[in-house]
Amino acid sequence: MKHPAGTKYIIGIDEAGRGPLAGPVAVGVCLVPVKMTRKNLLKNFGFKKIKDSKKLSPKMREAWFEKMCEMQKLRNNGNSTFSFAVTMISNKTIDTQGLSFAIRKAMAGSLKKIQRSTNFKPSECLVLLDGGLHAPAEFSFQKTIIKGDEKEFAISLASIAAKVTRDVHMKKLAKKHPAYGFEIHKGYGTARHIAAIKKEGITPIHRVSFLKNIR
């Protein structure tokens, strides 16, 4: 992909948890130097290929996430500009303000986290987003890519970060609400989950606005 003049960084953005009946939505943001090619990235990470997080096994997602954390530490030591962040917005905000608002808030939060640690300027970045996402207006150079999590490695990394972070969170919530199986379905509307809702009722982490046709 051709980069605008003056581009120093590629920022990939993707979300996880758009459709579940329970839990937060998470937005991952990953910043990589424009000179970091896919080939160099894979070499640094020690993997042969990268995919959309949904097409990786949980074990492979976790392996990628661990490597991302290692790369982040290198940045903190001044040896790299690689950076990523994930922000989660609660089910309560989704219910009161809507999913689109929650995703925008999570995206803004993740961008601010990275900007504080790397001091990038929006004018230096090309932002690549999956699906129908849009970055804040100060990012003049941005492009939404259908199935971007399969085509652009920066988006793939953002997808992995968001998915792993949210999955870990849902596993923790499963311990508080053991009857629902959150550690298995992560809040999505599986038959088991719906049956649990009908039997046990809703929990404080359920998205009430998503349950109108279930209860």
Secondary structure, 3 states (H helix, E strand, C coil): CCCCCCCCEEEEEEEECCCCCECCEEEEEEEEECCCCHHHHHHHHCCCCCCCHHHCCHHHHHHHHHHHHHHHHHHHCCCCCCEEEEEEECHHHHHHHCHHHHHHHHHHHHHHHHHHHHCCCHHHEEEEEECCCCCCCCCCCEEEECCHHHHCHHHHHHHHHHHHHHHHHHHHHHHHCCCCCHHHHCCCCCHHHHHHHHHHCCCCCECHHHCCCCC
